[in-house]
Amino acid sequence: LLMLATTLLFFWAVSHVDLASATAVAFVEPMVITILSHFLLQERVGVRRWAAVAVGFIGVLIVIRPGFGMVSFAILLPVLSASTGATYNVLTRIAARYDSNVTSLFYAALVGCLVLSAFMPFLWQAPSLTEWLLLAALGFSGGLAHTLAIRAFSFVSASIIAPFIYLQLVWTTAIGFIWFDMLPVVTTWIGGAVIIATGIYTAHRERVRARERLRNLA
């Protein structure tokens, strides 16, 4: 259900907000994971990572510009999407103690399929040929993205891969400009840069702590 909510909330967001802004705000997810891991997984979070979380949320405020006309339900949707996505990831880590990743992915996809199918009789609109092609491309690109991510994680650690995820902001900006003639405002770039910097720093601290744990085990 959390995976389904994450997807629907982000789809809803990009129907109202430009791609770059929605993506920049959604990058707050690693910071939410840090908060949840402390409370739900009982993981120790040091002062530096708490500071990075605080700075990251300041970056979000720069993007949404409270008090300057940007705040609306739409710009808050990617925040909600990131929050449900973070909760999904944390609960997946808990489920991994008992089941394989494939099992978790199967049930997550199954529940999403069943819930959405229940609404289809009330919401169904026959897609045109172009829309069918777009839906097929969406499914193919999403599946390919997951496959490539899983493959990447099989070669190197998550902390090494994490910084590359932020290239999404570059691609979404380019796509938003080419396809929708939309460019983010300057504050989106500034806030996005702050969020990305804190995300990379958080990944760096995760790598440092992983090394410390290995040394302690040795």
C-alpha positions as CSV (number, residue, x, y, z in Angstrom):
1,L,0.0,0.0,0.0
2,L,2.9,2.4,0.8
3,M,4.5,1.7,-2.6
4,L,1.1,2.3,-4.3
5,A,0.7,5.6,-2.4
6,T,4.2,6.7,-3.2
7,T,3.5,6.3,-7.0
8,L,0.1,7.8,-7.0
9,L,1.1,10.8,-5.0
10,F,4.1,11.6,-7.3
11,F,1.9,11.1,-10.4
12,W,-0.6,13.5,-8.9
13,A,2.3,16.0,-8.0
14,V,3.7,16.2,-11.6
15,S,0.2,16.9,-13.0
16,H,0.4,20.2,-11.1
17,V,4.0,21.0,-10.5
18,D,7.0,21.1,-12.9
19,L,9.0,17.9,-13.0
20,A,12.2,19.5,-11.6
21,S,10.5,21.0,-8.5
22,A,8.7,17.8,-7.8
23,T,11.8,15.7,-8.1
24,A,13.9,18.1,-6.0
25,V,11.4,18.0,-3.2
26,A,11.1,14.2,-3.5
27,F,14.9,13.9,-2.8
28,V,14.1,14.5,0.8
29,E,13.3,10.7,1.1
30,P,16.8,9.7,2.3
31,M,16.4,12.2,5.2
32,V,13.0,10.8,6.1
33,I,14.6,7.3,6.0
34,T,17.2,8.5,8.5
35,I,14.5,9.7,10.9
36,L,12.5,6.6,10.6
37,S,15.5,4.3,11.0
38,H,16.2,5.9,14.4
39,F,12.6,5.5,15.7
40,L,11.6,2.2,14.0
41,L,14.8,0.3,13.5
42,Q,16.5,1.6,16.7
43,E,19.6,2.6,14.6
44,R,22.0,5.1,16.1
45,V,21.9,8.5,14.2
46,G,24.8,10.8,15.1
47,V,24.7,14.5,15.5
48,R,26.2,15.1,12.0
49,R,23.4,13.2,10.3
50,W,20.8,14.9,12.4
51,A,22.3,18.2,11.2
52,A,22.3,17.0,7.6
53,V,18.6,16.1,8.0
54,A,17.8,19.6,9.3
55,V,19.7,21.3,6.5
56,G,18.0,19.1,4.0
57,F,14.6,20.2,5.2
58,I,15.7,23.8,4.9
59,G,16.5,23.0,1.2
60,V,12.9,21.8,0.9
61,L,11.6,25.1,2.3
62,I,13.7,27.0,-0.2
63,V,12.1,25.0,-3.0
64,I,8.5,25.4,-1.8
65,R,9.0,29.0,-0.7
66,P,6.5,29.3,2.1
67,G,5.0,32.8,2.1
68,F,5.9,33.5,-1.5
69,G,3.0,31.9,-3.3
70,M,4.6,28.5,-4.0
71,V,3.0,26.6,-1.2
72,S,-0.1,24.7,-2.2
73,F,-1.4,21.2,-1.9
74,A,0.5,20.3,-5.1
75,I,4.0,21.1,-3.9
76,L,3.4,19.2,-0.7
77,L,2.5,16.0,-2.7
78,P,6.1,15.1,-3.4
79,V,6.9,15.5,0.3
80,L,4.1,13.1,1.1
81,S,5.3,10.8,-1.7
82,A,8.9,10.9,-0.3
83,S,7.5,10.1,3.2
84,T,5.5,7.1,2.1
85,G,8.4,5.9,0.0
86,A,10.8,6.2,3.0
87,T,8.4,4.3,5.2
88,Y,8.1,1.6,2.5
89,N,11.9,1.3,2.4
90,V,12.2,1.0,6.2
91,L,9.5,-1.6,6.4
92,T,11.1,-3.5,3.6
93,R,14.3,-3.6,5.7
94,I,12.3,-5.1,8.5
95,A,10.6,-7.6,6.2
96,A,14.0,-8.6,4.8
97,R,14.7,-10.3,8.2
98,Y,12.1,-12.9,7.2
99,D,11.6,-12.8,3.4
100,S,13.7,-12.3,0.3
101,N,13.6,-9.1,-1.7
102,V,11.8,-10.9,-4.5
103,T,9.0,-12.0,-2.1
104,S,8.5,-8.4,-0.8
105,L,8.5,-7.0,-4.3
106,F,6.0,-9.6,-5.5
107,Y,3.5,-8.9,-2.7
108,A,3.9,-5.1,-3.1
109,A,3.1,-5.3,-6.8
110,L,0.3,-7.8,-6.1
111,V,-1.4,-5.5,-3.6
112,G,-1.0,-2.5,-5.9
113,C,-2.5,-4.4,-8.8
114,L,-5.5,-5.6,-6.8
115,V,-6.3,-2.2,-5.2
116,L,-6.1,-0.4,-8.5
117,S,-8.1,-3.1,-10.3
118,A,-10.9,-2.6,-7.8
119,F,-11.3,1.0,-8.9
120,M,-11.1,0.3,-12.6
121,P,-14.9,-0.3,-13.1
122,F,-15.5,3.3,-11.8
123,L,-12.6,5.1,-13.4
124,W,-11.8,3.3,-16.6
125,Q,-11.5,5.3,-19.8
126,A,-10.4,3.5,-23.0
127,P,-6.9,4.8,-23.9
128,S,-6.1,5.8,-27.5
129,L,-3.4,4.1,-29.4
130,T,-1.0,6.8,-28.5
131,E,-1.9,6.5,-24.8
132,W,-1.4,2.7,-25.0
133,L,2.1,3.3,-26.4
134,L,2.8,5.8,-23.7
135,L,1.6,3.4,-21.0
136,A,3.7,0.6,-22.5
137,A,6.8,2.9,-22.6
138,L,6.1,3.8,-18.9
139,G,6.0,0.2,-17.8
140,F,9.0,-0.8,-19.9
141,S,11.2,2.2,-18.6
142,G,10.1,1.6,-15.0
143,G,10.9,-2.1,-15.2
144,L,14.3,-1.4,-16.9
145,A,15.1,1.2,-14.2
146,H,14.4,-1.2,-11.4
147,T,16.4,-3.9,-13.1
148,L,19.4,-1.6,-13.7
149,A,19.3,-0.4,-10.1
150,I,19.2,-4.0,-8.7
151,R,22.1,-4.9,-11.0
152,A,24.1,-1.8,-9.9
153,F,23.6,-2.7,-6.2
154,S,24.9,-6.2,-6.9
155,F,28.3,-4.6,-7.9
156,V,28.8,-1.8,-5.4
157,S,27.5,-0.5,-2.1
158,A,24.4,1.7,-1.8
159,S,26.5,4.7,-0.5
160,I,28.5,4.7,-3.8
161,I,25.4,4.5,-6.0
162,A,23.3,7.1,-4.1
163,P,25.0,10.2,-5.5
164,F,24.2,9.1,-9.0
165,I,20.5,9.1,-8.2
166,Y,20.5,12.9,-8.1
167,L,21.2,13.0,-11.8
168,Q,17.5,12.6,-12.0
169,L,17.2,16.3,-11.4
170,V,19.2,17.0,-14.5
171,W,17.2,14.7,-16.7
172,T,13.8,15.9,-15.3
173,T,14.8,19.5,-15.9
174,A,15.8,18.7,-19.5
175,I,12.6,16.7,-20.1
176,G,10.4,19.4,-18.6
177,F,12.0,22.0,-20.9
178,I,12.0,19.9,-24.1
179,W,8.5,18.3,-23.7
180,F,6.6,20.7,-21.6
181,D,8.4,24.0,-22.0
182,M,8.8,24.3,-18.3
183,L,11.9,25.5,-16.4
184,P,12.3,25.6,-12.7
185,V,12.8,28.9,-10.9
186,V,16.2,29.8,-9.3
187,T,15.0,28.8,-5.8
188,T,14.4,25.3,-7.1
189,W,18.0,25.0,-8.2
190,I,19.3,26.4,-4.9
191,G,17.0,24.3,-2.7
192,G,17.7,21.2,-4.9
193,A,21.4,21.7,-4.5
194,V,21.1,21.9,-0.7
195,I,18.9,18.7,-0.6
196,I,21.4,16.9,-2.9
197,A,24.4,18.0,-0.9
198,T,22.9,16.7,2.3
199,G,21.8,13.5,0.7
200,I,25.3,12.8,-0.5
201,Y,26.7,13.7,2.9
202,T,24.3,11.3,4.5
203,A,25.4,8.6,2.2
204,H,29.0,9.4,3.0
205,R,28.3,9.1,6.7
206,E,26.6,5.7,6.1
207,R,29.7,4.5,4.4
208,V,31.9,5.7,7.3
209,R,29.7,4.0,9.8
210,A,29.7,0.8,7.8
211,R,33.5,0.8,7.9
212,E,33.5,1.4,11.6
213,R,31.1,-1.6,12.1
214,L,33.4,-3.8,10.0
215,R,36.4,-2.7,12.1
216,N,34.6,-3.5,15.3
217,L,33.7,-6.9,14.1
218,A,37.3,-7.6,13.1
